[in-house]
């Protein structure tokens, strides 16, 4: 499992600190250095790591802690809280209402798993009584519509797209209108994958967003993206109003920490993680259980 190594390293650092006879400045610093190293090795953004370490030192002011205080517990709790803080933007994702038509737009880099995730997201909600539909507004990548069509057919989800229309804005608008008429309550719009450098594609994504008026924009990010994650996520957020993040390929061997930095870059919560290629390999993401599991 991705990040298992990171969790192991942090737990070991905390254990070593716990084993020390006296917890003084030196022991705390050693522990924090170990944790910092582990987070950076896992590709968590440098600034987030530095802030976390500074915050813990502030919270755990050893000189002010009267004798009798359980310093070990206080340090462990501070590490747990700060890890949660990295992953918690402080506001929940916009809640969609079953039975009311909502439009959700998916954005992300090409190859991030966006199209696969659109179907997983639709399937997840379909199983819970929603009436989802998929719109392929990716006119950039050859085969994108076929892929979405195949996935949608497998999951028995209605879909919309075109082999001849080259304007993604028109497809998005037509698709949304069609499914609103059919009383679908979760209309999912898949867009072309793009890179930070591709200004024209970013502009196209912005136009799709303006025309389709999504209630929620979900940013999909591959867990293996590494240190580039923060800048990429921020570039998306600057073009469209990202409201939630989904991290894919958490089943792989990637370090994973980079993608976690997307929360800070987009100021949006991670709502799901992808854990495989299949439709049902998709889990709801909750910060506290995730961090508890990470620390073992
Ligand atoms: P897009 O270009 O962003 O639309 O990416 P695709 O949806 O085409 O996915 C790219 C590749 O990643 C495909 O081979 C998917 O099967 C694979 N993929 C997507 N999500 C996951 C995941 O959570 N785990 C694994 N192992 N593979 C995934």
Boltz pocket constraint, residues with backbone or C-beta under 6 A from the ligand:
constraints:
  - pocket:
      binder: B
      contacts: [[A, 108], [A, 109], [A, 110], [A, 111], [A, 112], [A, 113], [A, 114], [A, 115], [A, 116], [A, 117], [A, 193], [A, 247], [A, 248], [A, 249], [A, 250], [A, 251], [A, 252], [A, 273], [A, 274], [A, 275], [A, 276], [A, 277], [A, 281]]
      max_distance: 6.0
